[in-house]
Amino acid sequence: MLTGKMRKVFPASNSAYGFFSFYDQIIEDDAARIFVIKGGPGVGKSTFMLNIAQELMNEGYDVEFHCCSADDESLDGVVIPALKIALIDGTAPHIVDPKHPGAVDEIVHLGQFWDEDVMISNREAIVKANREISRLYRRAYHYLAAAKLFLDEVEDFYRENNALNLAGLDKMALQIIKEIFNDHVYVSDNRRRERHLFATAITPAGFVSHLDTLIPPDYKRYIISGDDGTGKNELIARIKDAAVMRSYFVEAFHCALDPHKIDHIIIPGLKVAVLNSVTPHILTPRPEDTVVETDAFVKSPGAGIQKERDVARELYQRTFDIAVQYLSQTKAVHDQLESYYIPNMRFKEINRLGRIILDKILALSAGIS
């Protein structure tokens, strides 16, 4: 029996702007079925989705795992693209309400399987833990905002000191666009489609990247390599826009710290990926890859300016590390919060419900096929 392939993404990230979500991008509007999983922390939502996903992979279906930025070992959702079916965590901070109840969306409430009397007896501890989690997240986001300010300082040095050859960068962008699209202007009546997610997220463990699960081995890779502030994100954004204008479907993967920037794009229709080689996803080129060095378009701003830049980079790293420490503390309190729920859940009944949902999906798959 063939086993389905797995790819991993993040639908959200902790960022300089707080919790930043592309939750509406998990599945297309033409979804056949969306199971919205409700319930508190520790009720088994992630395990519930994981078990169903593994069974479907055993049936040969490719599955997309949407990992949680609060805990990379947990899931925010799973998608079975061939079936246009998704299971999504519908609890805070990404509240999901059914758009088409009954017709497309189905609420699966795992809270029905807890001992409510015990939950009520733990009320004070649960409320206290939730307040502490909110406080720690606020601290983390303040430091991530500070980290972005210092990284902006690092990135601005080349432009502020006229050390970036913008004309050369423009010429390179046009050359790459010509090579990728082969001068082909693809006009279609289909609406332009872009899908926005994260390949990398800022988590309690720091940066976590799943980029290696996203690029099939037969894809042509353009690796954009260079220092911060040398125009890498702008170059990738231009290629993305060129693809969209030609009506190609594009997956855009955003920077975890600054989600307004795009780090990577994938164009499935051309089997092309354009990737930013930057921490934490430094890429090792293969012989068939095309490597674009944006450092070729900069000149040294001078020793004095470089020293200022080094200070800004050091402050970026320091504030980023403090933010991650707060995120780690947040996870510790969240684990404590889960401990009030886990012993009081009827997991055997949840497992039986999981089997019922799996059977529904398999029945839907029979109808689709």
N, C-alpha and C positions, 0 to 999 in steps of 0.2 A: 504493500500500500504506500502510495506517495504521501509524504509529509509536507504540509504547506509551509511556505516561507514566512519569516517573521521580519517585520521592520519596526523600529521604535522611534517615537517622536515625543515631544512635549507640547501639549496644547496651551501651556501657560508657563510663565517664569516669574520668579522674584526679580525685580528690576529696579533701576534708579527712579522709576515712576510708581513704585509699589508693585502690587500684584497685577501682572499684565497678562491678559487672556485672549487667546484666539479660539475660545471654546465653540464659537459659532462655525468654525471651519473644520470641526471634527468629521462631519459627514455632509454630503451635498444635500441640497433642498429636495432632490428627488428620491430621498431615502425610502426604502420599502418598509422598514420597521426600525424604530428606536425604542430600546428598553431603558427607561430612566430609573436608575437605582437610587432609592432614598433610604435614609437611616443615619444614625449618629456615628461617631468615631468608634472603631473597634467592633462594629457589628458584622464585619466580614464582606463589605462591598467589593474590595479589591480581589480577595480570594474567590468570591462568587464569579466575578468577571473572568479571572484568570483560568479557573477550572473549565468554564464554557469555551474560552478561547483555545485552550489546549486540546479539548475534545474536537473542536472544529479543525484545528491543524492536523490532528490525526486522521480526519476525514479527507485531508488533502487541500483544504482551503488556506489561502494566504491570509494572514491576520496582521493588522496594524495595532501595535500596543501604544496607547497614549499614557506616558509615564507621568507621575505626580512630582511636581517641583518641590513639594514639601517633604517628600520621601520617595527617592527614586526607586525603592523596592516596591512601591505601591502603584496602583493604576488609577488613572482618572477615567479611562474608557478603553474600549476595544472596537475595532471596525473590521468587518469582513467585506472588503470591496466588491468581490464578485457577486455577493448577495445584496449589497446596498443595505446592510444591517449594522447597527451599532448598539453597544451597551455603554451607557454614560453615567458616571457618578453625578447625581443631581443635587448634591448638598453643598453648603457653603465651603469656599467662597464663590463657587461657580454654580449658582442657583439656576436650575433648568426647569422650565415649565413646558409641558407638552403644547405644541402648536396645533396638532391634529389628534386630539385624544381619541383613542379607540381605532381610528383609521390608520394612523401611522405610529403614534406614540403610545407606549404602555408603561404605566408606573409600577415599579416593583418595590414594595415597601418592606424592607428588612426589619424595620422597627417593630413590626407586629410580633417578632419572635423574641423580644426581651421581656424580662421580669420587671414590670412597671413599678411595682412596690419597692423593689430594691433601688431602682433609678431615683425614685422620689426621696428615699432615705439618704442618697448620696448627693442630693441637690446642692447643698452648700459647697461641697468639694468640687463638683462639676462646674458650677458658676465661677468659683475662684480660679480654677484652671483655665477656663475660657478667657477670663479677664487678663490673666498673666500672658497667655498666648498672644492676645491682641497687643498688649504692651510691648512684648519682645519683637513682634513683627514691625511695630512702629519704629523701634530703635534700629532694627536691621535696615529698614527702608531709608531712614535718615542717612545711615552710613553708605548705603549703595548710591544715594543721590550725591553724597560728598565724593565718593570714588569716581563717579562720572565727571564731576567738575574737574578733578585733577587729570583724568584721562583726556578730557577735552583740551586741557592745557598742553598735554603731550602732543596731541594731534594737531593743534593749531600752530605749532612752532614753525613748520615748513612754510605755510602760507603767509604767516605774519612776517617772516623774514625773506619773502620772495625766493624761497629755495625750492619751490615746486614748479616744474615745467608743465603747466596746464595744457599748452598746445600739444606737447608730445603725448600727454595722457589722452587727449581727445583723439589724436591720430591713431593711437593704439586701440582705443575703443572701437573706432570705425573699422580697423583691420580685423579685429576679432569678430565683430558683427558680420562682416563680409564673409569671413571663413565659415562661421557657424551656419549662416543662412544661405550661403552660396548665391548671393544676390537675388534670392528668391523672395518675391513679395507674395505672400500667401494670403489671399483674401477669401474669407468665408462668411457665410450668413450666420454662422454660429456665434453666440455671444462670447466675448472674451472671458476666459476663466483663469483666475488666479486663486491659489490656495496658500494661506499663510499660517505657518507653524514655527516651532522652535526645534532645531536639531540638538541644541545645547541649552541647558537651563542652569540657573544659579540655585543650588540646593543646600541643605545643611552640611553636605560633604564638599561644598565648593562647586566649581564648574563640573558638570557631568555632560558628556557628549555621546550621542548615539549616531553620529554622522556615518560611521562605518556600516550601519545596517541599511542605509538609505540608497546607496549607489550600486546598482547591479554591475557585475564585473565586465559586461560588454559595453558599458557606457564610455563615451569619450569624455575625458576629464580635462577641464581648463583650470589649472591651479594658479590663483592669484596670490603671489607672495611679495611681501614687502613690509616695511616698518609702519607703525601706526601713523596716520596722517598723510600717507602717500597716495590716497585716492582709490584704495581698493574697493570700498563699499560703493563709491560713486560709479566705478567701472562696472561692478556687478549689477547695480540698479539700472544702468543704461542698457545692458544686455537683456535684462528682464523686460524692460519696456519695449525693446525691439521685438522680442518674442511675442509679447502680448499684442502688439500692433499687427503682427502677422497671424493673429488668431490661434497661436499655439497655447495649449494648456501649460501653465507654469506653476511649480511648487516653489514658494519663496520661504526660506528659513531665516528668521530674524536673529539679530544680536540679542543675547540674553540680558546684558546690562542696559543697552539702549535699543529697545525694540523698534524704534523708528528707522534703524539701519538694517539692511539686508546683508547677511553674511554669505549665503549660498543660494543657488537656484538649480532646479532640475527641470529639464524640458523633455518629458517622456517621449513625445512625438518624434524627436530627433535623436533620442538616446544620448543626450548631452547633459553634463553637469558642470557648472561654473562654481568654484569653491574658493573661499577665503582661507588661506593657510595661516591660522592665527591661534594662539593659545585659547582653549585647550585642545584644539584640533589642528595641530601641526601635521601637515601631510607629507608623506614620503613619495616623491614622484615615481611613476612607473615609466618604462621606456616609451610607451605610447602616449603619455600625457603631454599636454602643452603647458609649459610653465611661463607665466608672465611675471616678470620682476618689476614691480613699480618703483623699487629703489633706483632704477635707472633714470627716473625722472626727477630726482632730487639731488641737491648739492649740500654739502655740509654747511650748517648755519654758523659755524664757528665755535671755538672751544668754550667761550663764555656762555653763549646761548645753550650749548649742549649741556653744560653743568646745570643750568636752570631747568632744562628738560628732564634731566636725571632726577632732580629733586621732586618734580611734579610726578614722575613715574613712581618714585619711592612712596610718596604720600598716597597715590592711587592704590598701591598694593597694600599699604598699611590700613587704610580705611576699608578696603574690600575685605581684608582678613577679619577685621572687627565685625563687619556685617555678617560674615559667615559664622562667626562665633555666636552671634545673636540667633541666627537661624538654627544653629545646632541646639542652643538652649530651648528654642521654640519646639523643636522635635522632641526633646526630652520631656517637656511638659505635656506635649500631645500624647506621647507614649503613656504617661501617667494617666491622662484623661481616658485613654482607651482601656486602661486597667479597671476602670469602674464599669465598663460595659462587657468586656470579653467573658468574665465568669458568669454573667447573667444572660447569656444568649443561648438559644436552643439551636445549635449549629446543625444537628441532624435534620431538623425540619428545613433549615436554610438549604442544606445540600439536596433535599428532595425537591424543593422549589427550583433549584438550579437545574435539575434533571428535566423538570417540566418545561422550563424556558428553553433548554437545549433541544428538546423534542419539538417545540414550536418552531425553532429556527430551522431544524432539519426538515420539518414539514413544509415550511416556506421555501426552502431550497429546492425541494422536489417540484414545487409548483413553478419556480423560476426556471429550473432546468428543463 
